[in-house]
Amino acid sequence: MLADPDSGDLVGRAPELLTALEDESAPERHTVTGELLTNTIEVTSGIGDSVEHAIGDIAAAIAAVRARTDPAGVELLSAGSHPFAQWFDQRVTDKSRYHKLIERTQWWGRNMMIWGIHVHIGVEDRDKVMPIIGALSAYLPHLQALTSSSPFWAGERTGYASNRALVFQQLPTAGLPWPMRDWSDFERYLDDMVRTGVMADATEVRWDIRPAPRWGTIEVRACDGLSTLTEMAAIAALVQVLVEHLSRRLDAGETLPTMPPWFHRENKWRAARYGLEARVIVHEDGSQRLIREHVSELLSELSPVAEELHCGAEFAGVRDILSSGASYERQLRVADAADGDLHEVVHHLIREFRSGPGVPVV
């Protein structure tokens, strides 16, 4: 997010900054681009052979953005929502695909003042993709809770850890993935959606976790924007380890577990509402666990996989989130200490994004 350093409100200055930033990033591994609203700049890593490599790209991209925003008097922050900005004050980026989206979705589209991270993990065989997505869906509430950072919306305390999660699913083709057995099911879905005019191509599938055929990846999109680079590294490592763990189980001839879609729907709501304090359904028999406890057990179980993938240090950072609190918890503490002044929450987010512990550029 681009913000005024004094008021903390969003500023729509991305277009004036991006001309130089896009040119400067052209020869680099990272990219710097615009997004739906002019108050946003998106940064993307190149393809990395480790979490450290990818996060190094993001660190380099953020440094490049700061080299332009600092002289321009613009601050940066990252979270799932801005605590007090209003949708009607924001401008849509002047691109045809964004205008088309707003024309179709109207009020809900204009309300998409949301920020998130997407993690792509390469998968070598398309026959693995839908089984992994089906099994990985059981861990989406864990990822959503760990990254929840949108407890405020347009100046209101929502009572949700991730208000973003519930706002985003109002868009067509957004939300949880449909249960699918194999790649042919996904192709039939795409054919139906394109043939009936719902979407133009696979890039308009906006599920919380989706195949990305262009890249040969599974893309996890359930996470709120993260307030520090170390948190981003931790979540990227957790996603990579989970995908690799499930892939290895397929290689061993196992059938990956699934749950009824109504359990996934309930879990998403619980994680959005209660964050790390949520009790979620973890098995098709309906058994339930506290997310904090279940994540802690997962970390112990999967740490050998993290070490093999050379992301053990980043993976261990998930425990730091459990102990120090996710961003939504930290924001709520700041708001309570400031008698509800959400400007203080914005300045807290600005400080965290600028001076929180980072990862060296590779």
N, C-alpha and C positions, 0 to 999 in steps of 0.2 A: 504494500500500500504506500502511496505517496501522501505525505501529510505536511501541513503547516507546522513549523517547529514551535510556534507560540500557542496557537489555539488548539492544535492537535487534530483539527478537522481535515478531511480529505481534500486534496487539490487535484484537479484534472489536468496535470501538466505533462502526462506521458507523451503526447504527440510531439511536443517541442524537444523533448529529451531523446526520443527514440531515433531520430534521423541519424544522429552521430553514433548512438549506441549500437544500432543494428549494423552500421558499416564497420565499426570497430570489432564487433564480435564475429564478423564473417570469416576471418582466417583462424578463429579460435575453436577449441573443442566445445565450449559452451555457446549458448545462444541467448540473446536478450531481445524480447519481442513485446508487442502490445497485447492487450486482452480486451474483453467485452467493454469494460469501462475505462475512461481516460485517466482514472485515478490509480491504475494498476500497471505494473511492469512484471512480465513473466520471465523467469530465468530457467534454463534447462541445461542439464549436463550432457556431455557426449556419452558414448557407450564405454563403460568402464569394466575392467576385469576384477574390480573389487569395490566395496562400498567406499573405501578411502579415495579411490580414483574418482568416483562420481561426485562425492562431496567436495573434493578438491576443485572440480569444475564449477560447482555451485559457489564455492568461496571466491573463486576468481571472477565469476559473473557478478556477484554482489559487490566486489571491490571495484569493478568497472562501472557499475551503476553509481556507486558512491562518488567516484571521481567526477561524475557529472552532476549528481544531485546536491552534494555538499556546496559547491560554488553557487548553485542556483537557489540555495536557501530552502531545500526540500528535505524533509526527514523520511526515513523508511521504518515501517513496522510490518510484522507478519502475525496473523491470527486468522481464525475462521470467520470473524466478523469484526467490523469497527464498532466500538462501544456506543457511539452516539450519532454517527452520520445518518443523514436522511436520504432515501432513495431518490426523491424528487430533485435533489440538488446535484445529482451526478449526470455526467454526459456519456452517451454511448459512442464508442470508437467508430469513426466513419469508414466502415467496411460493409460490403453488401451482405455478407453472411451474418453479421451481427444485427443489421437492420432487419433482415429476414426473420431472425430469431425473435426479435422484439415485436415485429408485426404479428407473428403467430401467437406468441405467448402473452402479450399485453402486460397487464399489471404484474403477474408473477415474474415475467421476464425482467421488467424494470426493477423488481425487488431483489434481483440476484446480486446483491452486495455481499458476495461470499468469496472466500479465498481458501484454497486447499493445496495439498501436494499430491502428485501422482508418482507412483513407483512402478517402473517397468522391469520385469525379470524375464530374461530370455528363456524359452523352452524349445528344446531341440526337435520335438515330435508333436505335430498338431493333434495326434490321437490322445496325447496326455492333457491337452488344454482344458477341455470341459470337465473331465474327472477332477483335475486339480482345482478348478474354479468351484466346483460343487463342494469339495471338502474344505477349501480355504474360506468359503462363505461362513463357516462356523466360527472363524477367527476375526471376522470383520468387526463385531462389537468390541473385541479386545483392542483392535487397532483404532477404532473410533474413540473409545474411552481414553486411551493413552494420549491421543492427539487433540482431544476436545479443547477448544479455545474460543468458543463463541457463546458465552453465557449472557452477553448483553446484545440487544438489538434495537437500533434507533432510539437509544436513550433509556431503554427499559431493561430491568433485570428479569430475564425470561423464566428462571427456574429450571432451565435446561443447561446441561454441560455443553452440548453441541446443538445450538439452534440451527446452525448451518445444515446439518444432516437432514433435517426435516423440511427446510426451505428448498434445498436443491432438488429433492425428489418430486417437487411439483412440476418440473419440466417434463415434456414428453420424452419417453424412452429413458428417463432417469430412474434411480432407485435400485433395488436389489435385482440381481440377474434372474431370469427365468430358469427354472430347473431344466437342464438339457443333458442328455446322455453322452452325446458325442459330437464331433465336428459337423457331421451332416445335419444334425438338428440346428446348429448355429447357422449353417448355410441356408436352410429352409426358412429360418426366422428372418434373415437378411433379405431373402428373396420376397417374402411376404411383405415386409416393411417397405421395400423399395417399390414393389409392384403396386402397392396401394397408396403410395405417395406420402407415407409417414416420414420417410427419411430419404436422403439422396444416396448415402453409402454408409459403410461400417463406422466411419468417424463420428456419425451422429448417434451411435449407441452410447448412452451416457450412464451406463450401469455403475454401481459402486465398485464392481470388479468386472473386467471385460477382457476378451481377447483383443489384441491389437495386431491384426494380420499384416499391416504394413511393416511392422518392426519385428514380427515373430516373437512377441512377448505376451505375458499376462500383465495387465495393468491394474493396479490397486488404486482406487480413486475415493476411498471412503474417508480419508483423513482430512481433518481441518488443517489450515495453515499452521505451521509450527513456528514458535517464537524465537528459537535459537538454532544454530547450525548443529550443535551437538545432539539436540533432540531429533533433528532430521536424520542425522547419521544413525541414531539408535533405531528409529522406525524403519529406515531403509534396510538395515541389517536384519531386523526381525522379519520383514517381508521376504527378503532373500532366503533366509534360513527356513522359513515355513514352506516356501515353494520347493526348495531343494529337498527338504525332508519328505514332502508328499511325493515328489518325483521319484525319490529313491524307493519309496514303498511300492509305487507302480512297477519300477524295475524289478522288484523282488517278487512280483506276481500277485500282490495284494489288490483287493478291491477297496477303494477308498471309501470311508464312511460318509454318509449324507444324513441330513435331517429334513423333516417336512418343511416346506416353505413358510408355513404359518409360525414355526418356531423361529426362523430367521427374521421374519417381520417383527415378532415380539422382541427379539433380542436387539434389533436395531433401535426400536423405540426406547427400550430400557437403557441402553448405552447412551443414547442422546439425552435422556432425561437425567440419569444418575451418574454418568461417567464411570469413574473407577470404583464407585460404591455400588454399581449395578450387580445384581445376581442374574446370571444368564443361563439359558438352557444349553447344555454342552453335549447332549446325547439324544438319539432318537427315542430313547425310553423316557425322556422328560427330566432326567436328573439335572440338577442345577448347581452352579458354583459362583462364588463371588469373583468378579473379574480380577481384583488385586491378587487373590490367592492363586487363581488359575494361571495367570501370567507368570507369577513367581515360580510355579512348578514347571511351566513350559521352558523358562529360562534355564533351569537346572537340567531338564531333559534334553534340550537341544543345543546346549553350549558346545558339545563336541563337533557338531555340524558347523557352528559358527567358526570354530578354530580352523577347521579344514578349509573354510571359505575365506580365511584371513580377515574376518571381521569380528573377531572375538572382543576387541576393545570397544567397538561401536555397539555390539550386541549387549555388552554389560551395561551400557548406558541406559537401557530400559529400566534397570533397577533404580537408577537415579531418579527417573520419572516417578516410579512407585513411591520412593522415599521422600522426595522433595515436593511432589505434587505436579499434576499436569497443569498446563497453562490456565485452564478455566479456574482451577483452585487458586492459583497465584493471583489471577485477576480479581477474584472475589475477595481475597484477603486484602488486596490493595484498596478496593472499593470500600470495604468495611472500615478500614483504618482511616479513610478519607471522608467518612460520613456520607458515602454514596457519590462522591464527586468523580464522574467518569472521565473527566479530563485527566485526573491523576492516573487512571488506568491506562489511558493512551500514552502518557509520558513514561509510565512503567514499561509498556510494550516497546516503545522507541528505545529506551535504555537497554532492555534485554536484547533486542535485535542488534544493537550496535556494539555493546560491550560484553555480551555473554561469551563464555568460552567457545572458541572456534576450532576449526580443523585446518592445519596448514595446507596451503595450496600445493598440489602435486605437480 
